[in-house]
Amino acid sequence: MFGAILILLTLPYTDRSIIRGNTFKVLSKLAFFLFVFNFLLLGNLGQLHVEVPYIALGQVATLYYFSHYLIIVPLISTLENILYYIGTLGHRED
């Protein structure tokens, strides 16, 4: 449980996006809504009995929770930076 809170401290280092805010970032919005769904799923699984389907689903949801901060956020921010630079190449005035 301590790791779930401690992982939040890695977000300033893993988010490499040059654009702040999710207004024009479609992939970040999708990842955020998947994270919210996963968060609600973990909260619901925490109140259920410890039984076979809930154990496996809880493990997968926990794996996604930690991989969101360590893998998905850096990957999406790097991809969106690349797409931003590609989009601005045609609009530069030399």
BELTASUL-V792553 format. One record per backbone hydrogen bond with DSSP energy under -0.5 kcal/mol. CO is the residue of the C=O (numbers start at 0). NH is the residue of the N-H. E is the energy in kcal/mol with one decimal. If there is no record, write none. Layout:
# BELTASUL-V792553
{{CO,NH,E} {CO,NH,E}}
This chain:
# BELTASUL-V792553
{{0,4,-1.1} {1,5,-2.5} {2,6,-2.0} {4,7,-1.0} {5,8,-1.5} {6,9,-1.4} {7,10,-1.0} {9,12,-1.0} {9,13,-1.9} {10,14,-2.0} {13,15,-1.0} {17,19,-0.6} {21,24,-0.5} {23,25,-0.8} {24,28,-1.8} {25,29,-2.3} {26,30,-2.4} {27,31,-2.3} {28,32,-2.5} {29,33,-2.2} {30,34,-2.1} {31,35,-2.4} {32,36,-2.2} {33,37,-2.4} {34,38,-2.6} {35,39,-2.4} {36,40,-2.3} {37,41,-2.5} {38,42,-2.0} {39,43,-2.1} {40,44,-2.7} {41,45,-1.6} {43,46,-1.0} {44,47,-0.8} {48,50,-1.5} {50,54,-2.0} {51,55,-1.5} {52,56,-1.9} {53,57,-2.1} {54,58,-2.0} {55,59,-2.2} {56,60,-2.5} {57,61,-2.2} {58,62,-2.2} {59,63,-2.2} {60,64,-2.1} {61,65,-2.0} {62,66,-2.3} {63,67,-1.9} {64,68,-0.9} {65,69,-1.8} {66,70,-2.6} {66,71,-2.4} {67,72,-2.3} {70,74,-1.8} {71,75,-2.8} {72,76,-2.4} {73,77,-2.0} {74,78,-2.2} {75,79,-2.7} {76,80,-1.8} {77,81,-2.1} {78,82,-2.3} {79,83,-2.0} {80,84,-2.5} {81,85,-2.3} {82,86,-2.1} {83,87,-1.6} {84,88,-0.7} {85,88,-0.6} {85,89,-0.5} {87,90,-0.7} {88,91,-0.8} {91,93,-0.6}}
